[in-house]
Amino acid sequence: MKKGGIRMQYDLLLKGGMLIDSAHVLGMPDQIGSLKTGAVGDAVVFKMETGSFDFVDANQQIRTGSRRPVPTTVIRSGKIYP
């Protein structure tokens, strides 16, 4: 698959520990934090928009970026909501 494709992003989520580490912090490593069959099916799918966008950081500083994620689909308990 091309660089930056879904497979690469999936690998980064798993290898980077973003899913399972978050599940451990919440005390739910057996219920969430996995993309395997039988896990709770909650996720959000994003598309990237390009342009000029202002973002406010945690220090209330405005930062300008050229890309922003926009949610396109929500999956809650395995049900897809467009």
Beta strands, then each sheet from edge to edge (+ up, - down):
strand 1: 43-56
strand 2: 62-76
strand 3: 79-81
sheet 1: 1+ 2- 3+
end
